[in-house]
Amino acid sequence: MEGTGQAEPIYQKQWQQIDELMEEDAHLVSLQIPQPMMLKTYFDVCGKVNQYNCKQQTGVEFEKYLHTNIWSKRIILSLLTMVMVDS
């Protein structure tokens, strides 16, 4: 592994407000983001773990909907969320 060497860049499109006075509409801008080899290796190897965490945090969100303020209920719902995402 090269670690700090450069891998191919990431290309991403996003909307940006270029006018500071906010009088014009936003423009679609293409960005070229440099990517270190270490980051590319991480996402190649650990991409599934990252996808799992995203699904668990944004997909189910029991804690958010049920407004859990009691820590024991939060832990039980987190465990239930993990079981649901795993299945």
N, C-alpha and C positions, 0 to 999 in steps of 0.2 A: 504494500500500500504506500502510496506517495504522500498521503496526509495533506500537506499544505499546497501541493501542486494544483494547478487549475484544470478543471474538467470542462466539458462543453457548457456554455451558458444556458440559463433558463430564459425562455421567451414568454412574456406575459403581457396581456392587454388589460388596460384599466382606464376608467373614466377619470379625467383630471380637470379641475377648474383652473384654467391658465390665467384668466383675467382676475387680478387682485380685487377689483371693485365688484365682482360678482354680477356684472351686467350682461355677460355673454353666457351661452350654454356651455356645458362641459364638453370636452373633446376626448375621443377615444385615442389613447396614446399607446404605442408599442414600447415595452421596456425590455432591455437586455440586461439580465442580472447575472453577474459573474458568480460561478459556483466552485468552491474549493472541492478538491477530490474527496476530502473527508466527508463533506455533506452529501455528495453523490453516493458514496459507499454506504452511508447511514440509511438513506432512503431506498437504495437497492436492497439492503439486507433487512432493514427494520420497517419497511413500508407497511407491512401487514399489521404490525403493532400500532403504528400511528393511525391506520384506518380503524382499528378496533377501538382505540381511545376516543377517536372522533365520534364513532357510532355510539359509544357508551355515554359520552357527555352531551351530544346534541340530539341523538336519536330518541332517547327514551325520556330523560329528564323528569323522573318521578319526583325527585326532591323539590323541583321548582313548582310543579303543578300542585303538589299536596302541601306546600308551605311548611316543611318540616323544621321545627325549631328545637325539637328534642333530639339529642345526639344519638340515642339508641335507635330511634325510628329512622334517622338518616343513614345509619350504618346498615340496618336491615334492608332498607330500600336500595342502597348502593349494591349490596350483595345480590338482591333480586335482579337488579339491572344487569349485573355481570352475567348471571345465569341466562337471562333473556337474550343478551347479545351473543353469548356463546352458542345458543341453540339455533 
